[in-house]
């Protein structure tokens, strides 16, 4: 694999991650969005993640071109879910199957755990996303279940696969006692 740098998202990355995500929305089933968001909306999403203490990362190739991104966001909005996050990973098509997703996911797990979050949930659009399922399994996620035919895109019904892995001490103890990340 060529040299790849994983680093924190910067506002200058917004065009690249918007393009990467737009391709996934328009051509794939990893996202159940139908219309890709514009740069303004993607920036709003990244700012909301940053404001709530959630990490966002990018992968750069040897030419310093952003070829992938990952973030951890709130799993659900209700307060009891505060310590659980949902991961998102997108890689530009020409960089698929080069280990970029694994580098991003491994670093995202570390960064999210450092912030005191306790559980990471993968909500994988389409049970036919075997590469994403394998990626998450290799990173220590276990299959929790599958919601069948809950999304409709590209004129077909899609499943959603749920996978989960603990972060740091997982469910042991009170997360408020040792966390650097505090609920807002």
C-alpha positions as CSV (number, residue, x, y, z in Angstrom):
1,X,0.0,0.0,0.0
2,X,1.3,3.5,-0.8
3,X,2.0,5.9,2.0
4,X,-1.3,7.0,3.5
5,X,-1.6,9.6,6.2
6,X,-4.7,9.5,8.6
7,X,-5.3,12.9,10.1
8,X,-8.0,15.0,11.7
9,X,-10.6,16.6,9.3
10,X,-9.9,20.3,8.4
11,X,-12.4,22.7,6.8
12,X,-10.3,22.7,3.6
13,X,-11.2,19.0,3.2
14,X,-14.9,19.7,2.7
15,X,-14.8,19.6,-1.2
16,X,-13.1,16.3,-1.2
17,X,-15.3,14.6,1.3
18,X,-18.4,16.0,-0.4
19,X,-17.3,14.5,-3.7
20,X,-16.5,11.1,-2.1
21,X,-19.8,11.0,-0.3
22,X,-21.8,12.2,-3.4
23,X,-20.4,9.3,-5.4
24,X,-21.5,6.8,-2.6
25,X,-25.0,8.3,-2.5
26,X,-25.4,8.4,-6.3
27,X,-23.9,5.0,-7.1
28,X,-24.0,2.8,-4.0
29,X,-26.2,1.5,-1.2
30,X,-23.9,2.3,1.8
31,X,-25.9,5.4,2.4
32,X,-29.7,5.5,2.2
33,X,-29.6,9.2,1.2
34,X,-31.0,9.7,-2.3
35,X,-29.7,13.1,-3.1
36,X,-26.1,14.0,-2.1
37,X,-25.8,17.0,0.2
38,X,-23.9,20.0,-1.0
39,X,-20.7,21.4,0.6
40,X,-22.6,23.7,2.9
41,X,-24.6,20.8,4.4
42,X,-21.5,18.6,4.7
43,X,-19.8,21.4,6.5
44,X,-22.7,21.9,8.9
45,X,-22.6,18.1,9.6
46,X,-18.8,18.3,10.3
47,X,-19.2,21.3,12.5
48,X,-21.9,19.6,14.5
49,X,-19.7,16.6,15.1
50,X,-16.8,18.8,16.2
51,X,-19.1,20.8,18.6
52,X,-20.3,17.6,20.2
53,X,-16.8,16.1,20.7
54,X,-17.0,13.5,18.0
55,X,-14.0,12.7,15.8
56,X,-13.7,13.1,12.0
57,X,-10.7,11.9,10.1
58,X,-9.4,11.9,6.5
59,X,-7.0,9.7,4.6
60,X,-4.5,11.4,2.3
61,X,-2.4,9.5,-0.3
62,X,1.2,10.3,-1.1
63,X,0.1,13.3,-3.2
64,X,-1.8,14.8,-0.2
65,X,-5.1,14.1,-2.0
66,X,-8.0,13.2,0.3
67,X,-9.0,9.6,-0.7
68,X,-11.3,8.8,2.2
69,X,-12.9,10.0,5.4
70,X,-14.4,8.6,8.6
71,X,-16.4,10.0,11.5
72,X,-18.2,8.9,14.6
73,X,-21.4,10.6,15.3
74,X,-24.2,10.2,17.8
75,X,-25.9,6.8,17.5
76,X,-29.3,8.3,18.7
77,X,-30.3,11.7,20.1
78,X,-31.8,10.6,23.4
79,X,-29.6,11.3,26.4
80,X,-29.2,7.6,27.5
81,X,-27.4,6.9,24.1
82,X,-24.8,9.6,24.7
83,X,-21.9,7.1,25.2
84,X,-22.7,5.2,22.0
85,X,-21.6,6.3,18.5
86,X,-22.2,5.3,14.9
87,X,-19.3,5.1,12.5
88,X,-19.2,6.2,8.9
89,X,-16.4,5.4,6.5
90,X,-16.3,6.4,2.8
91,X,-13.4,5.9,0.4
92,X,-13.0,7.2,-3.1
93,X,-13.7,4.4,-5.7
94,X,-10.1,4.3,-7.1
95,X,-8.8,3.6,-3.6
96,X,-11.1,0.7,-2.7
97,X,-9.6,-2.6,-1.6
98,X,-6.3,-0.9,-0.6
99,X,-6.8,-1.0,3.1
100,X,-7.8,2.6,3.4
101,X,-11.1,1.8,5.1
102,X,-9.3,-0.3,7.7
103,X,-6.7,2.4,8.5
104,X,-9.5,4.9,8.9
105,X,-11.6,2.6,11.1
106,X,-8.7,1.5,13.3
107,X,-7.8,5.2,14.0
108,X,-11.5,6.1,14.5
109,X,-11.9,3.4,17.1
110,X,-8.8,4.7,19.0
111,X,-9.9,8.4,18.8
112,X,-13.4,7.7,19.8
113,X,-12.4,5.6,22.7
114,X,-9.9,8.3,23.9
115,X,-12.9,10.6,24.1
116,X,-14.7,8.4,26.5
117,X,-17.3,6.9,24.3
118,X,-18.1,3.2,25.2
119,X,-19.8,1.5,22.2
120,X,-19.5,1.9,18.4
121,X,-22.3,0.8,16.2
122,X,-22.0,0.1,12.5
123,X,-25.2,0.7,10.6
124,X,-24.3,-0.9,7.3
125,X,-26.7,-0.1,4.5
126,X,-27.5,-3.1,2.4
127,X,-26.7,-6.7,3.5
128,X,-24.8,-7.1,0.2
129,X,-22.1,-4.7,1.4
130,X,-19.9,-7.7,2.2
131,X,-16.7,-5.7,2.1
132,X,-18.0,-3.3,4.8
133,X,-19.3,-6.2,6.9
134,X,-15.9,-8.0,6.6
135,X,-14.0,-4.7,7.4
136,X,-16.0,-4.3,10.6
137,X,-15.7,-7.9,11.6
138,X,-11.9,-7.7,11.2
139,X,-11.9,-4.6,13.5
140,X,-13.6,-6.5,16.3
141,X,-17.3,-5.8,15.6
142,X,-19.8,-8.5,16.1
143,X,-23.1,-9.0,14.2
144,X,-26.0,-7.8,16.2
145,X,-28.8,-8.3,13.6
146,X,-30.3,-7.4,10.3
147,X,-33.3,-5.2,9.6
148,X,-34.8,-6.7,6.5
149,X,-36.1,-4.5,3.6
150,X,-36.1,-1.2,5.6
151,X,-34.8,1.0,2.8
152,X,-35.8,1.4,-0.9
153,X,-33.2,2.7,-3.3
154,X,-32.3,2.0,-6.9
155,X,-35.7,0.3,-7.3
156,X,-35.1,-2.4,-4.8
157,X,-35.5,-3.1,-1.1
158,X,-32.4,-2.9,1.1
159,X,-31.5,-4.4,4.4
160,X,-29.6,-2.7,7.2
161,X,-26.9,-4.7,9.0
162,X,-26.1,-3.8,12.6
163,X,-22.7,-4.5,14.1
164,X,-21.2,-3.4,17.4
165,X,-18.0,-3.3,19.3
166,X,-17.0,-1.9,22.7
167,X,-14.7,1.0,23.1
168,X,-12.3,1.2,26.0
169,X,-13.9,-0.5,29.0
170,X,-17.2,-0.9,27.1
171,X,-20.1,-1.4,29.5
172,X,-17.9,-1.6,32.6
173,X,-18.5,1.2,35.2
174,X,-20.0,4.6,34.9
175,X,-18.7,6.4,31.8
176,X,-19.1,9.8,33.4
177,X,-16.4,9.1,36.0
178,X,-13.4,8.8,33.7
179,X,-14.4,10.5,30.5
180,X,-12.8,13.5,28.9
181,X,-16.0,13.8,26.9
182,X,-18.9,15.2,28.8
183,X,-22.6,15.2,27.7
184,X,-23.9,18.6,26.5
